[in-house]
Every structure is written in structure tokens, then in C-alpha cells.
């Protein structure tokens, strides 16, 4: 059941990744393209959420943070 829910989300191939820079910045990528930079408290909050999540949950966190990806328009890129 979890697999079918992941498949419907469009995140089953793990399109999101991130990199923490060490200067209280986190860069989030979608299919290798940088889509957002989080700074300060937002970066710290993101890292806290991501550290307690498994891989599919991490994908969902990044999808929600980027904003544009919650309406299904990621297919237009």
C-alpha cells in the first residue's frame, strides 16, 4: 500500500535532493536543478525535519517546501 501511495505522489523516483552549506543555508534541487535556498531558521527547521524522516518522507518534505510542486505543475518543467 505504501508503494502505490508513493507512486501517485510522483516522488517514487526521488527527484529531490539537498545540500547543506554549513553557513546556515540549504540548497534544494529537483532533478539536479536548484529550485530554492533556505536560510537561517528555515534551514535549521528543514534539517531537523529531514533528519527524522525516511527517504520517501524526505521527498515529501522537500516537495512541500518548494511550494510549486504541491499543485502538480512539476510536470511542466
RODO-2510 file (C-alpha; in nm, 4 decimals, decimal comma):
residues 77
     n   res          X          Y          Z
     1     x     0,0000     0,0000     0,0000
     2     x     0,2832     0,2423     0,0741
     3     x     0,4308     0,1817    -0,2718
     4     x     0,1099     0,2789    -0,4519
     5     x     0,0803     0,5977    -0,2485
     6     x     0,4401     0,6903    -0,3330
     7     x     0,3749     0,6186    -0,7000
     8     x     0,0757     0,8526    -0,7058
     9     x     0,2775     1,1300    -0,5435
    10     x     0,5243     1,1465    -0,8344
    11     x     0,8105     1,1121    -0,5875
    12     x     0,8820     0,7423    -0,6367
    13     x     1,1991     0,8141    -0,8356
    14     x     1,3314     1,0529    -0,5661
    15     x     1,3555     1,3705    -0,7796
    16     x     1,4544     1,5950    -0,4862
    17     x     1,7930     1,6304    -0,3224
    18     x     1,9519     1,8865    -0,0938
    19     x     2,2869     2,0176     0,0214
    20     x     2,3590     2,1959     0,3494
    21     x     2,6362     2,4523     0,3013
    22     x     2,7425     2,4996     0,6624
    23     x     2,6613     2,8725     0,6503
    24     x     2,3037     2,8166     0,7700
    25     x     2,1948     2,7603     0,4109
    26     x     2,0307     2,4610     0,2490
    27     x     2,0053     2,4266    -0,1280
    28     x     1,7179     2,2110    -0,2547
    29     x     1,7336     2,0569    -0,6011
    30     x     1,4717     1,8981    -0,8251
    31     x     1,6161     1,6611    -1,0838
    32     x     1,9558     1,8255    -1,0347
    33     x     1,8312     2,1818    -1,0806
    34     x     1,8445     2,4165    -0,7819
    35     x     1,4916     2,5322    -0,7027
    36     x     1,5132     2,7003    -0,3606
    37     x     1,7586     2,8228    -0,0979
    38     x     1,6633     2,8088     0,2697
    39     x     1,8479     3,0336     0,5140
    40     x     1,8726     3,0735     0,8908
    41     x     1,5781     2,9380     1,0887
    42     x     1,4096     2,7884     0,7823
    43     x     1,7264     2,5950     0,7008
    44     x     1,7589     2,4719     1,0604
    45     x     1,3919     2,3680     1,0702
    46     x     1,4275     2,1840     0,7407
    47     x     1,7345     1,9939     0,8609
    48     x     1,5525     1,8945     1,1792
    49     x     1,2512     1,7619     0,9834
    50     x     1,4676     1,5801     0,7304
    51     x     1,6860     1,4160     0,9976
    52     x     1,3859     1,2338     1,1466
    53     x     1,2355     1,1209     0,8141
    54     x     1,2891     0,8189     0,5916
    55     x     1,3669     0,8679     0,2209
    56     x     1,0048     0,8900     0,0940
    57     x     0,9151     1,1304     0,3768
    58     x     1,2211     1,3427     0,2937
    59     x     1,0955     1,3696    -0,0645
    60     x     0,7541     1,4849     0,0580
    61     x     0,9100     1,7446     0,2918
    62     x     1,1156     1,8880     0,0050
    63     x     0,8154     1,8841    -0,2306
    64     x     0,6068     2,0797     0,0195
    65     x     0,8820     2,3313     0,0962
    66     x     0,9349     2,4151    -0,2701
    67     x     0,5679     2,5134    -0,2962
    68     x     0,5265     2,4856    -0,6726
    69     x     0,5289     2,1090    -0,6506
    70     x     0,2133     2,0689    -0,4457
    71     x    -0,0206     2,1598    -0,7301
    72     x     0,1018     1,9048    -0,9827
    73     x     0,2812     2,1568    -1,2045
    74     x     0,6163     1,9784    -1,1723
    75     x     0,5335     1,8007    -1,4997
    76     x     0,5563     2,1297    -1,6904
    77     x     0,9319     2,1643    -1,6378
***
